Every structure is written in C-alpha cells, then in structure tokens.
Amino acid sequence: MDLLGITLLYILLFLPIFWIFTYPVYWLNKKTKHKLNPFIMSLRLELLGSSMSSFFRFLISGTYIFLFGTFYCFVFFGTLMVTGNFIFSWFNI
C-alpha cells in the first residue's frame, strides 16, 4: 500500500506543481521564439563572409535552444526532487 500511495501522491502532487513551475518557462519561450528568427536574419555580417555568417547565426540559435532546454530540465528535476522530498517525508523514507 505504501508504494501505491507514493505513486498516487506523486501523480496528484507532481503534475500540478510541475505545471506551475513549467508555465513561466513555456511563456518566456513562446514570447521570445518568434522574435529570434527576425533578429538573426537582421544581423548584417557581410564582413565575415557567407559561411561564417551562417555559422554565427547557427551558434546564436543553438545557444537559445540550449538555454531553454536547460531551463526545462532544471524545472523538471527540481520539481521532481522537491515533490519527492515532500512525499517521502510523509512516509518516513
């Protein structure tokens, strides 16, 4: 019964807490995503050449994806640890 109770509490507590902490990251990503492409295309990098200009744009885009991927992972694992510590303290584990 303890394992079933832990699983049920994880489902009932983790998902709402996860949504509460994930939504600001999602909202920020949603607001900035459509502004990134026009910003990258507006960069005038003729001095660097065509291939270096594409590489520089690729680095900016990759940094953006890595940043938000890190945010999402931090929120996921942080919420998992906080919820787990809270639930396991109830069961004295």
PDB file of N, CA, C and O in Angstrom:
ATOM      1  N   MET A   1       0.817  -1.200   0.000  1.00  0.00           N
ATOM      2  CA  MET A   1       0.000   0.000   0.000  1.00  0.00           C
ATOM      3  C   MET A   1       0.857   1.260   0.000  1.00  0.00           C
ATOM      4  O   MET A   1       0.450   2.291  -0.536  1.00  0.00           O
ATOM      5  N   ASP A   2       2.040   1.180   0.598  1.00  0.00           N
ATOM      6  CA  ASP A   2       2.906   2.357   0.626  1.00  0.00           C
ATOM      7  C   ASP A   2       3.343   2.771  -0.778  1.00  0.00           C
ATOM      8  O   ASP A   2       3.344   3.956  -1.112  1.00  0.00           O
ATOM      9  N   LEU A   3       3.711   1.790  -1.594  1.00  0.00           N
ATOM     10  CA  LEU A   3       4.143   2.111  -2.959  1.00  0.00           C
ATOM     11  C   LEU A   3       2.999   2.697  -3.771  1.00  0.00           C
ATOM     12  O   LEU A   3       3.201   3.631  -4.546  1.00  0.00           O
ATOM     13  N   LEU A   4       1.808   2.157  -3.599  1.00  0.00           N
ATOM     14  CA  LEU A   4       0.642   2.694  -4.301  1.00  0.00           C
ATOM     15  C   LEU A   4       0.329   4.117  -3.839  1.00  0.00           C
ATOM     16  O   LEU A   4      -0.012   4.980  -4.647  1.00  0.00           O
ATOM     17  N   GLY A   5       0.449   4.351  -2.535  1.00  0.00           N
ATOM     18  CA  GLY A   5       0.214   5.695  -2.005  1.00  0.00           C
ATOM     19  C   GLY A   5       1.242   6.698  -2.492  1.00  0.00           C
ATOM     20  O   GLY A   5       0.899   7.832  -2.825  1.00  0.00           O
ATOM     21  N   ILE A   6       2.507   6.284  -2.536  1.00  0.00           N
ATOM     22  CA  ILE A   6       3.560   7.174  -3.040  1.00  0.00           C
ATOM     23  C   ILE A   6       3.315   7.506  -4.504  1.00  0.00           C
ATOM     24  O   ILE A   6       3.444   8.658  -4.918  1.00  0.00           O
ATOM     25  N   THR A   7       2.962   6.493  -5.281  1.00  0.00           N
ATOM     26  CA  THR A   7       2.702   6.714  -6.707  1.00  0.00           C
ATOM     27  C   THR A   7       1.523   7.647  -6.915  1.00  0.00           C
ATOM     28  O   THR A   7       1.572   8.548  -7.752  1.00  0.00           O
ATOM     29  N   LEU A   8       0.477   7.428  -6.157  1.00  0.00           N
ATOM     30  CA  LEU A   8      -0.712   8.286  -6.273  1.00  0.00           C
ATOM     31  C   LEU A   8      -0.388   9.724  -5.881  1.00  0.00           C
ATOM     32  O   LEU A   8      -0.802  10.663  -6.561  1.00  0.00           O
ATOM     33  N   LEU A   9       0.349   9.899  -4.791  1.00  0.00           N
ATOM     34  CA  LEU A   9       0.717  11.246  -4.374  1.00  0.00           C
ATOM     35  C   LEU A   9       1.627  11.921  -5.395  1.00  0.00           C
ATOM     36  O   LEU A   9       1.491  13.113  -5.671  1.00  0.00           O
ATOM     37  N   TYR A  10       2.561  11.144  -5.954  1.00  0.00           N
ATOM     38  CA  TYR A  10       3.415  11.713  -6.995  1.00  0.00           C
ATOM     39  C   TYR A  10       2.574  12.236  -8.152  1.00  0.00           C
ATOM     40  O   TYR A  10       2.796  13.345  -8.640  1.00  0.00           O
ATOM     41  N   ILE A  11       1.615  11.437  -8.585  1.00  0.00           N
ATOM     42  CA  ILE A  11       0.793  11.852  -9.723  1.00  0.00           C
ATOM     43  C   ILE A  11      -0.045  13.066  -9.364  1.00  0.00           C
ATOM     44  O   ILE A  11      -0.133  14.016 -10.143  1.00  0.00           O
ATOM     45  N   LEU A  12      -0.661  13.040  -8.187  1.00  0.00           N
ATOM     46  CA  LEU A  12      -1.565  14.126  -7.811  1.00  0.00           C
ATOM     47  C   LEU A  12      -0.836  15.410  -7.419  1.00  0.00           C
ATOM     48  O   LEU A  12      -1.375  16.500  -7.607  1.00  0.00           O
ATOM     49  N   LEU A  13       0.383  15.301  -6.876  1.00  0.00           N
ATOM     50  CA  LEU A  13       1.119  16.498  -6.465  1.00  0.00           C
ATOM     51  C   LEU A  13       2.128  16.964  -7.506  1.00  0.00           C
ATOM     52  O   LEU A  13       2.296  18.163  -7.726  1.00  0.00           O
ATOM     53  N   PHE A  14       2.803  16.000  -8.151  1.00  0.00           N
ATOM     54  CA  PHE A  14       3.871  16.371  -9.069  1.00  0.00           C
ATOM     55  C   PHE A  14       3.343  17.122 -10.288  1.00  0.00           C
ATOM     56  O   PHE A  14       3.906  18.146 -10.675  1.00  0.00           O
ATOM     57  N   LEU A  15       2.283  16.628 -10.887  1.00  0.00           N
ATOM     58  CA  LEU A  15       1.807  17.252 -12.129  1.00  0.00           C
ATOM     59  C   LEU A  15       1.357  18.701 -11.951  1.00  0.00           C
ATOM     60  O   LEU A  15       1.738  19.544 -12.763  1.00  0.00           O
ATOM     61  N   PRO A  16       0.564  19.032 -10.926  1.00  0.00           N
ATOM     62  CA  PRO A  16       0.209  20.458 -10.763  1.00  0.00           C
ATOM     63  C   PRO A  16       1.408  21.338 -10.423  1.00  0.00           C
ATOM     64  O   PRO A  16       1.531  22.449 -10.939  1.00  0.00           O
ATOM     65  N   ILE A  17       2.297  20.842  -9.550  1.00  0.00           N
ATOM     66  CA  ILE A  17       3.484  21.631  -9.195  1.00  0.00           C
ATOM     67  C   ILE A  17       4.387  21.796 -10.414  1.00  0.00           C
ATOM     68  O   ILE A  17       4.927  22.875 -10.657  1.00  0.00           O
ATOM     69  N   PHE A  18       4.543  20.718 -11.176  1.00  0.00           N
ATOM     70  CA  PHE A  18       5.353  20.777 -12.397  1.00  0.00           C
ATOM     71  C   PHE A  18       4.777  21.795 -13.381  1.00  0.00           C
ATOM     72  O   PHE A  18       5.527  22.557 -13.990  1.00  0.00           O
ATOM     73  N   TRP A  19       3.457  21.813 -13.540  1.00  0.00           N
ATOM     74  CA  TRP A  19       2.831  22.758 -14.460  1.00  0.00           C
ATOM     75  C   TRP A  19       3.032  24.191 -13.974  1.00  0.00           C
ATOM     76  O   TRP A  19       3.298  25.086 -14.776  1.00  0.00           O
ATOM     77  N   ILE A  20       2.909  24.411 -12.677  1.00  0.00           N
ATOM     78  CA  ILE A  20       3.074  25.762 -12.126  1.00  0.00           C
ATOM     79  C   ILE A  20       4.481  26.293 -12.397  1.00  0.00           C
ATOM     80  O   ILE A  20       4.642  27.467 -12.728  1.00  0.00           O
ATOM     81  N   PHE A  21       5.499  25.444 -12.260  1.00  0.00           N
ATOM     82  CA  PHE A  21       6.869  25.895 -12.468  1.00  0.00           C
ATOM     83  C   PHE A  21       7.287  25.865 -13.934  1.00  0.00           C
ATOM     84  O   PHE A  21       8.206  26.584 -14.326  1.00  0.00           O
ATOM     85  N   THR A  22       6.629  25.047 -14.747  1.00  0.00           N
ATOM     86  CA  THR A  22       6.985  24.972 -16.161  1.00  0.00           C
ATOM     87  C   THR A  22       6.342  26.088 -16.976  1.00  0.00           C
ATOM     88  O   THR A  22       6.925  26.551 -17.957  1.00  0.00           O
ATOM     89  N   TYR A  23       5.159  26.522 -16.587  1.00  0.00           N
ATOM     90  CA  TYR A  23       4.446  27.507 -17.393  1.00  0.00           C
ATOM     91  C   TYR A  23       5.214  28.817 -17.590  1.00  0.00           C
ATOM     92  O   TYR A  23       5.188  29.339 -18.705  1.00  0.00           O
ATOM     93  N   PRO A  24       5.898  29.385 -16.587  1.00  0.00           N
ATOM     94  CA  PRO A  24       6.674  30.610 -16.870  1.00  0.00           C
ATOM     95  C   PRO A  24       7.785  30.407 -17.895  1.00  0.00           C
ATOM     96  O   PRO A  24       8.051  31.294 -18.706  1.00  0.00           O
ATOM     97  N   VAL A  25       8.437  29.239 -17.864  1.00  0.00           N
ATOM     98  CA  VAL A  25       9.482  28.956 -18.861  1.00  0.00           C
ATOM     99  C   VAL A  25       8.846  28.820 -20.237  1.00  0.00           C
ATOM    100  O   VAL A  25       9.374  29.335 -21.223  1.00  0.00           O
ATOM    101  N   TYR A  26       7.711  28.126 -20.306  1.00  0.00           N
ATOM    102  CA  TYR A  26       6.996  27.980 -21.572  1.00  0.00           C
ATOM    103  C   TYR A  26       6.559  29.341 -22.109  1.00  0.00           C
ATOM    104  O   TYR A  26       6.699  29.616 -23.301  1.00  0.00           O
ATOM    105  N   TRP A  27       6.030  30.192 -21.226  1.00  0.00           N
ATOM    106  CA  TRP A  27       5.559  31.507 -21.639  1.00  0.00           C
ATOM    107  C   TRP A  27       6.717  32.352 -22.168  1.00  0.00           C
ATOM    108  O   TRP A  27       6.583  33.021 -23.193  1.00  0.00           O
ATOM    109  N   LEU A  28       7.857  32.320 -21.469  1.00  0.00           N
ATOM    110  CA  LEU A  28       9.019  33.078 -21.924  1.00  0.00           C
ATOM    111  C   LEU A  28       9.522  32.562 -23.267  1.00  0.00           C
ATOM    112  O   LEU A  28       9.874  33.351 -24.144  1.00  0.00           O
ATOM    113  N   ASN A  29       9.556  31.257 -23.430  1.00  0.00           N
ATOM    114  CA  ASN A  29       9.978  30.661 -24.694  1.00  0.00           C
ATOM    115  C   ASN A  29       9.022  31.057 -25.813  1.00  0.00           C
ATOM    116  O   ASN A  29       9.454  31.377 -26.920  1.00  0.00           O
ATOM    117  N   LYS A  30       7.730  31.034 -25.524  1.00  0.00           N
ATOM    118  CA  LYS A  30       6.720  31.388 -26.526  1.00  0.00           C
ATOM    119  C   LYS A  30       6.842  32.856 -26.951  1.00  0.00           C
ATOM    120  O   LYS A  30       6.668  33.185 -28.124  1.00  0.00           O
ATOM    121  N   LYS A  31       7.143  33.734 -25.983  1.00  0.00           N
ATOM    122  CA  LYS A  31       7.247  35.164 -26.294  1.00  0.00           C
ATOM    123  C   LYS A  31       8.534  35.516 -27.042  1.00  0.00           C
ATOM    124  O   LYS A  31       8.548  36.464 -27.828  1.00  0.00           O
ATOM    125  N   THR A  32       9.600  34.775 -26.810  1.00  0.00           N
ATOM    126  CA  THR A  32      10.883  35.128 -27.434  1.00  0.00           C
ATOM    127  C   THR A  32      11.171  34.347 -28.710  1.00  0.00           C
ATOM    128  O   THR A  32      11.993  34.777 -29.519  1.00  0.00           O
ATOM    129  N   LYS A  33      10.505  33.199 -28.907  1.00  0.00           N
ATOM    130  CA  LYS A  33      10.815  32.356 -30.062  1.00  0.00           C
ATOM    131  C   LYS A  33      10.550  33.060 -31.386  1.00  0.00           C
ATOM    132  O   LYS A  33      11.367  32.981 -32.303  1.00  0.00           O
ATOM    133  N   HIS A  34       9.427  33.742 -31.495  1.00  0.00           N
ATOM    134  CA  HIS A  34       9.091  34.375 -32.776  1.00  0.00           C
ATOM    135  C   HIS A  34       9.913  35.647 -33.017  1.00  0.00           C
ATOM    136  O   HIS A  34       9.905  36.177 -34.128  1.00  0.00           O
ATOM    137  N   LYS A  35      10.614  36.138 -32.009  1.00  0.00           N
ATOM    138  CA  LYS A  35      11.476  37.305 -32.195  1.00  0.00           C
ATOM    139  C   LYS A  35      12.902  36.921 -32.548  1.00  0.00           C
ATOM    140  O   LYS A  35      13.676  37.764 -33.003  1.00  0.00           O
ATOM    141  N   LEU A  36      13.261  35.653 -32.343  1.00  0.00           N
ATOM    142  CA  LEU A  36      14.639  35.229 -32.582  1.00  0.00           C
ATOM    143  C   LEU A  36      14.983  35.188 -34.064  1.00  0.00           C
ATOM    144  O   LEU A  36      16.035  35.690 -34.460  1.00  0.00           O
ATOM    145  N   ASN A  37      14.126  34.606 -34.888  1.00  0.00           N
ATOM    146  CA  ASN A  37      14.442  34.489 -36.313  1.00  0.00           C
ATOM    147  C   ASN A  37      14.590  35.848 -36.994  1.00  0.00           C
ATOM    148  O   ASN A  37      15.556  36.041 -37.732  1.00  0.00           O
ATOM    149  N   PRO A  38      13.682  36.797 -36.783  1.00  0.00           N
ATOM    150  CA  PRO A  38      13.917  38.113 -37.403  1.00  0.00           C
ATOM    151  C   PRO A  38      15.195  38.783 -36.902  1.00  0.00           C
ATOM    152  O   PRO A  38      15.869  39.478 -37.661  1.00  0.00           O
ATOM    153  N   PHE A  39      15.531  38.575 -35.619  1.00  0.00           N
ATOM    154  CA  PHE A  39      16.770  39.151 -35.093  1.00  0.00           C
ATOM    155  C   PHE A  39      17.985  38.533 -35.774  1.00  0.00           C
ATOM    156  O   PHE A  39      18.915  39.244 -36.155  1.00  0.00           O
ATOM    157  N   ILE A  40      17.979  37.215 -35.927  1.00  0.00           N
ATOM    158  CA  ILE A  40      19.125  36.548 -36.557  1.00  0.00           C
ATOM    159  C   ILE A  40      19.249  36.956 -38.015  1.00  0.00           C
ATOM    160  O   ILE A  40      20.358  37.179 -38.502  1.00  0.00           O
ATOM    161  N   MET A  41      18.139  37.056 -38.712  1.00  0.00           N
ATOM    162  CA  MET A  41      18.185  37.431 -40.123  1.00  0.00           C
ATOM    163  C   MET A  41      18.515  38.908 -40.317  1.00  0.00           C
ATOM    164  O   MET A  41      18.977  39.301 -41.388  1.00  0.00           O
ATOM    165  N   SER A  42      18.285  39.726 -39.301  1.00  0.00           N
ATOM    166  CA  SER A  42      18.600  41.145 -39.441  1.00  0.00           C
ATOM    167  C   SER A  42      20.079  41.449 -39.194  1.00  0.00           C
ATOM    168  O   SER A  42      20.539  42.559 -39.461  1.00  0.00           O
ATOM    169  N   LEU A  43      20.812  40.476 -38.690  1.00  0.00           N
ATOM    170  CA  LEU A  43      22.242  40.706 -38.462  1.00  0.00           C
ATOM    171  C   LEU A  43      22.952  40.886 -39.802  1.00  0.00           C
ATOM    172  O   LEU A  43      22.812  40.062 -40.705  1.00  0.00           O
ATOM    173  N   ARG A  44      23.692  41.941 -39.915  1.00  0.00           N
ATOM    174  CA  ARG A  44      24.452  42.206 -41.137  1.00  0.00           C
ATOM    175  C   ARG A  44      25.899  41.809 -40.894  1.00  0.00           C
ATOM    176  O   ARG A  44      26.668  42.541 -40.272  1.00  0.00           O
ATOM    177  N   LEU A  45      26.249  40.640 -41.396  1.00  0.00           N
ATOM    178  CA  LEU A  45      27.572  40.094 -41.138  1.00  0.00           C
ATOM    179  C   LEU A  45      28.332  39.887 -42.446  1.00  0.00           C
ATOM    180  O   LEU A  45      29.000  38.867 -42.615  1.00  0.00           O
ATOM    181  N   GLU A  46      28.239  40.840 -43.370  1.00  0.00           N
ATOM    182  CA  GLU A  46      28.917  40.698 -44.661  1.00  0.00           C
ATOM    183  C   GLU A  46      30.428  40.644 -44.507  1.00  0.00           C
ATOM    184  O   GLU A  46      31.123  40.039 -45.323  1.00  0.00           O
ATOM    185  N   LEU A  47      30.928  41.273 -43.466  1.00  0.00           N
ATOM    186  CA  LEU A  47      32.370  41.314 -43.249  1.00  0.00           C
ATOM    187  C   LEU A  47      32.935  39.915 -42.977  1.00  0.00           C
ATOM    188  O   LEU A  47      34.083  39.633 -43.319  1.00  0.00           O
ATOM    189  N   LEU A  48      32.143  39.056 -42.372  1.00  0.00           N
ATOM    190  CA  LEU A  48      32.615  37.717 -42.021  1.00  0.00           C
ATOM    191  C   LEU A  48      32.554  36.743 -43.192  1.00  0.00           C
ATOM    192  O   LEU A  48      33.256  35.732 -43.175  1.00  0.00           O
ATOM    193  N   GLY A  49      31.759  37.008 -44.179  1.00  0.00           N
ATOM    194  CA  GLY A  49      31.586  36.082 -45.291  1.00  0.00           C
ATOM    195  C   GLY A  49      30.340  35.237 -45.086  1.00  0.00           C
ATOM    196  O   GLY A  49      29.746  35.236 -44.008  1.00  0.00           O
ATOM    197  N   SER A  50      29.958  34.530 -46.118  1.00  0.00           N
ATOM    198  CA  SER A  50      28.709  33.782 -46.097  1.00  0.00           C
ATOM    199  C   SER A  50      28.753  32.605 -45.120  1.00  0.00           C
ATOM    200  O   SER A  50      27.828  32.418 -44.329  1.00  0.00           O
ATOM    201  N   SER A  51      29.811  31.823 -45.173  1.00  0.00           N
ATOM    202  CA  SER A  51      29.864  30.640 -44.315  1.00  0.00           C
ATOM    203  C   SER A  51      30.028  31.013 -42.842  1.00  0.00           C
ATOM    204  O   SER A  51      29.419  30.381 -41.978  1.00  0.00           O
ATOM    205  N   MET A  52      30.829  32.015 -42.546  1.00  0.00           N
ATOM    206  CA  MET A  52      30.999  32.443 -41.154  1.00  0.00           C
ATOM    207  C   MET A  52      29.721  33.098 -40.624  1.00  0.00           C
ATOM    208  O   MET A  52      29.383  32.957 -39.448  1.00  0.00           O
ATOM    209  N   SER A  53      29.025  33.807 -41.493  1.00  0.00           N
ATOM    210  CA  SER A  53      27.767  34.417 -41.096  1.00  0.00           C
ATOM    211  C   SER A  53      26.745  33.334 -40.731  1.00  0.00           C
ATOM    212  O   SER A  53      26.044  33.449 -39.726  1.00  0.00           O
ATOM    213  N   SER A  54      26.666  32.297 -41.543  1.00  0.00           N
ATOM    214  CA  SER A  54      25.751  31.186 -41.237  1.00  0.00           C
ATOM    215  C   SER A  54      26.159  30.474 -39.955  1.00  0.00           C
ATOM    216  O   SER A  54      25.304  30.095 -39.155  1.00  0.00           O
ATOM    217  N   PHE A  55      27.445  30.294 -39.757  1.00  0.00           N
ATOM    218  CA  PHE A  55      27.932  29.639 -38.546  1.00  0.00           C
ATOM    219  C   PHE A  55      27.609  30.475 -37.308  1.00  0.00           C
ATOM    220  O   PHE A  55      27.223  29.924 -36.277  1.00  0.00           O
ATOM    221  N   PHE A  56      27.759  31.782 -37.397  1.00  0.00           N
ATOM    222  CA  PHE A  56      27.462  32.663 -36.275  1.00  0.00           C
ATOM    223  C   PHE A  56      25.969  32.621 -35.945  1.00  0.00           C
ATOM    224  O   PHE A  56      25.590  32.590 -34.774  1.00  0.00           O
ATOM    225  N   ARG A  57      25.130  32.619 -36.971  1.00  0.00           N
ATOM    226  CA  ARG A  57      23.684  32.502 -36.750  1.00  0.00           C
ATOM    227  C   ARG A  57      23.331  31.153 -36.138  1.00  0.00           C
ATOM    228  O   ARG A  57      22.447  31.065 -35.285  1.00  0.00           O
ATOM    229  N   PHE A  58      24.019  30.106 -36.571  1.00  0.00           N
ATOM    230  CA  PHE A  58      23.819  28.775 -36.012  1.00  0.00           C
ATOM    231  C   PHE A  58      24.189  28.751 -34.531  1.00  0.00           C
ATOM    232  O   PHE A  58      23.486  28.131 -33.732  1.00  0.00           O
ATOM    233  N   LEU A  59      25.264  29.405 -34.159  1.00  0.00           N
ATOM    234  CA  LEU A  59      25.671  29.463 -32.754  1.00  0.00           C
ATOM    235  C   LEU A  59      24.643  30.202 -31.891  1.00  0.00           C
ATOM    236  O   LEU A  59      24.353  29.776 -30.773  1.00  0.00           O
ATOM    237  N   ILE A  60      24.105  31.283 -32.394  1.00  0.00           N
ATOM    238  CA  ILE A  60      23.091  32.021 -31.643  1.00  0.00           C
ATOM    239  C   ILE A  60      21.843  31.164 -31.450  1.00  0.00           C
ATOM    240  O   ILE A  60      21.289  31.112 -30.351  1.00  0.00           O
ATOM    241  N   SER A  61      21.403  30.500 -32.501  1.00  0.00           N
ATOM    242  CA  SER A  61      20.223  29.636 -32.402  1.00  0.00           C
ATOM    243  C   SER A  61      20.475  28.464 -31.459  1.00  0.00           C
ATOM    244  O   SER A  61      19.609  28.115 -30.656  1.00  0.00           O
ATOM    245  N   GLY A  62      21.645  27.859 -31.553  1.00  0.00           N
ATOM    246  CA  GLY A  62      21.988  26.747 -30.667  1.00  0.00           C
ATOM    247  C   GLY A  62      22.043  27.169 -29.209  1.00  0.00           C
ATOM    248  O   GLY A  62      21.639  26.414 -28.323  1.00  0.00           O
ATOM    249  N   THR A  63      22.542  28.374 -28.958  1.00  0.00           N
ATOM    250  CA  THR A  63      22.576  28.891 -27.594  1.00  0.00           C
ATOM    251  C   THR A  63      21.167  29.079 -27.059  1.00  0.00           C
ATOM    252  O   THR A  63      20.895  28.767 -25.899  1.00  0.00           O
ATOM    253  N   TYR A  64      20.284  29.578 -27.883  1.00  0.00           N
ATOM    254  CA  TYR A  64      18.878  29.758 -27.487  1.00  0.00           C
ATOM    255  C   TYR A  64      18.237  28.410 -27.137  1.00  0.00           C
ATOM    256  O   TYR A  64      17.576  28.284 -26.106  1.00  0.00           O
ATOM    257  N   ILE A  65      18.432  27.417 -27.987  1.00  0.00           N
ATOM    258  CA  ILE A  65      17.847  26.094 -27.748  1.00  0.00           C
ATOM    259  C   ILE A  65      18.448  25.473 -26.493  1.00  0.00           C
ATOM    260  O   ILE A  65      17.724  24.889 -25.686  1.00  0.00           O
ATOM    261  N   PHE A  66      19.764  25.590 -26.318  1.00  0.00           N
ATOM    262  CA  PHE A  66      20.425  25.037 -25.137  1.00  0.00           C
ATOM    263  C   PHE A  66      19.934  25.722 -23.865  1.00  0.00           C
ATOM    264  O   PHE A  66      19.724  25.058 -22.851  1.00  0.00           O
ATOM    265  N   LEU A  67      19.750  27.035 -23.906  1.00  0.00           N
ATOM    266  CA  LEU A  67      19.304  27.784 -22.742  1.00  0.00           C
ATOM    267  C   LEU A  67      17.917  27.328 -22.287  1.00  0.00           C
ATOM    268  O   LEU A  67      17.705  27.052 -21.107  1.00  0.00           O
ATOM    269  N   PHE A  68      16.988  27.251 -23.217  1.00  0.00           N
ATOM    270  CA  PHE A  68      15.638  26.842 -22.828  1.00  0.00           C
ATOM    271  C   PHE A  68      15.562  25.357 -22.514  1.00  0.00           C
ATOM    272  O   PHE A  68      14.754  24.958 -21.676  1.00  0.00           O
ATOM    273  N   GLY A  69      16.367  24.534 -23.149  1.00  0.00           N
ATOM    274  CA  GLY A  69      16.442  23.122 -22.771  1.00  0.00           C
ATOM    275  C   GLY A  69      16.948  22.960 -21.355  1.00  0.00           C
ATOM    276  O   GLY A  69      16.451  22.120 -20.604  1.00  0.00           O
ATOM    277  N   THR A  70      17.933  23.759 -20.987  1.00  0.00           N
ATOM    278  CA  THR A  70      18.457  23.730 -19.619  1.00  0.00           C
ATOM    279  C   THR A  70      17.407  24.204 -18.628  1.00  0.00           C
ATOM    280  O   THR A  70      17.265  23.622 -17.553  1.00  0.00           O
ATOM    281  N   PHE A  71      16.670  25.251 -18.975  1.00  0.00           N
ATOM    282  CA  PHE A  71      15.588  25.722 -18.107  1.00  0.00           C
ATOM    283  C   PHE A  71      14.555  24.627 -17.868  1.00  0.00           C
ATOM    284  O   PHE A  71      14.152  24.388 -16.729  1.00  0.00           O
ATOM    285  N   TYR A  72      14.125  23.958 -18.946  1.00  0.00           N
ATOM    286  CA  TYR A  72      13.122  22.907 -18.818  1.00  0.00           C
ATOM    287  C   TYR A  72      13.645  21.740 -17.983  1.00  0.00           C
ATOM    288  O   TYR A  72      12.908  21.206 -17.155  1.00  0.00           O
ATOM    289  N   CYS A  73      14.896  21.335 -18.182  1.00  0.00           N
ATOM    290  CA  CYS A  73      15.468  20.241 -17.385  1.00  0.00           C
ATOM    291  C   CYS A  73      15.589  20.636 -15.920  1.00  0.00           C
ATOM    292  O   CYS A  73      15.293  19.833 -15.035  1.00  0.00           O
ATOM    293  N   PHE A  74      16.021  21.860 -15.659  1.00  0.00           N
ATOM    294  CA  PHE A  74      16.141  22.336 -14.277  1.00  0.00           C
ATOM    295  C   PHE A  74      14.786  22.326 -13.582  1.00  0.00           C
ATOM    296  O   PHE A  74      14.681  21.909 -12.429  1.00  0.00           O
ATOM    297  N   VAL A  75      13.757  22.781 -14.273  1.00  0.00           N
ATOM    298  CA  VAL A  75      12.410  22.799 -13.688  1.00  0.00           C
ATOM    299  C   VAL A  75      11.911  21.377 -13.459  1.00  0.00           C
ATOM    300  O   VAL A  75      11.332  21.087 -12.412  1.00  0.00           O
ATOM    301  N   PHE A  76      12.127  20.490 -14.425  1.00  0.00           N
ATOM    302  CA  PHE A  76      11.651  19.112 -14.290  1.00  0.00           C
ATOM    303  C   PHE A  76      12.308  18.418 -13.106  1.00  0.00           C
ATOM    304  O   PHE A  76      11.618  17.880 -12.240  1.00  0.00           O
ATOM    305  N   PHE A  77      13.640  18.427 -13.062  1.00  0.00           N
ATOM    306  CA  PHE A  77      14.330  17.709 -11.994  1.00  0.00           C
ATOM    307  C   PHE A  77      14.179  18.405 -10.644  1.00  0.00           C
ATOM    308  O   PHE A  77      14.104  17.738  -9.612  1.00  0.00           O
ATOM    309  N   GLY A  78      14.134  19.711 -10.641  1.00  0.00           N
ATOM    310  CA  GLY A  78      13.905  20.429  -9.390  1.00  0.00           C
ATOM    311  C   GLY A  78      12.543  20.118  -8.799  1.00  0.00           C
ATOM    312  O   GLY A  78      12.421  19.879  -7.598  1.00  0.00           O
ATOM    313  N   THR A  79      11.517  20.121  -9.643  1.00  0.00           N
ATOM    314  CA  THR A  79      10.171  19.793  -9.181  1.00  0.00           C
ATOM    315  C   THR A  79      10.113  18.346  -8.717  1.00  0.00           C
ATOM    316  O   THR A  79       9.453  18.039  -7.724  1.00  0.00           O
ATOM    317  N   LEU A  80      10.794  17.460  -9.421  1.00  0.00           N
ATOM    318  CA  LEU A  80      10.815  16.055  -9.035  1.00  0.00           C
ATOM    319  C   LEU A  80      11.464  15.873  -7.665  1.00  0.00           C
ATOM    320  O   LEU A  80      10.966  15.106  -6.842  1.00  0.00           O
ATOM    321  N   MET A  81      12.570  16.571  -7.416  1.00  0.00           N
ATOM    322  CA  MET A  81      13.247  16.447  -6.124  1.00  0.00           C
ATOM    323  C   MET A  81      12.431  17.061  -4.995  1.00  0.00           C
ATOM    324  O   MET A  81      12.316  16.467  -3.923  1.00  0.00           O
ATOM    325  N   VAL A  82      11.866  18.238  -5.222  1.00  0.00           N
ATOM    326  CA  VAL A  82      11.068  18.881  -4.174  1.00  0.00           C
ATOM    327  C   VAL A  82       9.840  18.046  -3.845  1.00  0.00           C
ATOM    328  O   VAL A  82       9.525  17.844  -2.672  1.00  0.00           O
ATOM    329  N   THR A  83       9.154  17.566  -4.848  1.00  0.00           N
ATOM    330  CA  THR A  83       7.973  16.739  -4.616  1.00  0.00           C
ATOM    331  C   THR A  83       8.358  15.433  -3.936  1.00  0.00           C
ATOM    332  O   THR A  83       7.670  14.987  -3.018  1.00  0.00           O
ATOM    333  N   GLY A  84       9.449  14.817  -4.376  1.00  0.00           N
ATOM    334  CA  GLY A  84       9.893  13.561  -3.769  1.00  0.00           C
ATOM    335  C   GLY A  84      10.263  13.732  -2.311  1.00  0.00           C
ATOM    336  O   GLY A  84       9.888  12.903  -1.481  1.00  0.00           O
ATOM    337  N   ASN A  85      10.991  14.789  -1.979  1.00  0.00           N
ATOM    338  CA  ASN A  85      11.346  15.023  -0.576  1.00  0.00           C
ATOM    339  C   ASN A  85      10.104  15.253   0.270  1.00  0.00           C
ATOM    340  O   ASN A  85      10.027  14.778   1.403  1.00  0.00           O
ATOM    341  N   PHE A  86       9.150  15.965  -0.261  1.00  0.00           N
ATOM    342  CA  PHE A  86       7.910  16.243   0.458  1.00  0.00           C
ATOM    343  C   PHE A  86       7.118  14.960   0.697  1.00  0.00           C
ATOM    344  O   PHE A  86       6.646  14.715   1.807  1.00  0.00           O
ATOM    345  N   ILE A  87       6.975  14.147  -0.340  1.00  0.00           N
ATOM    346  CA  ILE A  87       6.197  12.909  -0.224  1.00  0.00           C
ATOM    347  C   ILE A  87       6.925  11.887   0.635  1.00  0.00           C
ATOM    348  O   ILE A  87       6.302  11.235   1.474  1.00  0.00           O
ATOM    349  N   PHE A  88       8.232  11.733   0.442  1.00  0.00           N
ATOM    350  CA  PHE A  88       8.968  10.732   1.218  1.00  0.00           C
ATOM    351  C   PHE A  88       9.016  11.081   2.701  1.00  0.00           C
ATOM    352  O   PHE A  88       9.122  10.186   3.540  1.00  0.00           O
ATOM    353  N   SER A  89       8.942  12.359   3.036  1.00  0.00           N
ATOM    354  CA  SER A  89       8.905  12.721   4.451  1.00  0.00           C
ATOM    355  C   SER A  89       7.585  12.272   5.095  1.00  0.00           C
ATOM    356  O   SER A  89       7.554  11.988   6.292  1.00  0.00           O
ATOM    357  N   TRP A  90       6.516  12.204   4.330  1.00  0.00           N
ATOM    358  CA  TRP A  90       5.235  11.720   4.857  1.00  0.00           C
ATOM    359  C   TRP A  90       5.314  10.233   5.219  1.00  0.00           C
ATOM    360  O   TRP A  90       4.708   9.786   6.193  1.00  0.00           O
ATOM    361  N   PHE A  91       6.078   9.470   4.411  1.00  0.00           N
ATOM    362  CA  PHE A  91       6.167   8.030   4.611  1.00  0.00           C
ATOM    363  C   PHE A  91       7.408   7.613   5.409  1.00  0.00           C
ATOM    364  O   PHE A  91       7.689   6.423   5.547  1.00  0.00           O
ATOM    365  N   ASN A  92       8.147   8.598   5.932  1.00  0.00           N
ATOM    366  CA  ASN A  92       9.372   8.357   6.718  1.00  0.00           C
ATOM    367  C   ASN A  92      10.372   7.491   5.973  1.00  0.00           C
ATOM    368  O   ASN A  92      10.933   6.546   6.527  1.00  0.00           O
ATOM    369  N   ILE A  93      10.586   7.826   4.716  1.00  0.00           N
ATOM    370  CA  ILE A  93      11.543   7.104   3.877  1.00  0.00           C
ATOM    371  C   ILE A  93      12.816   7.925   3.782  1.00  0.00           C
ATOM    372  O   ILE A  93      13.769   7.513   3.121  1.00  0.00           O
TER     373      ILE A  93
END
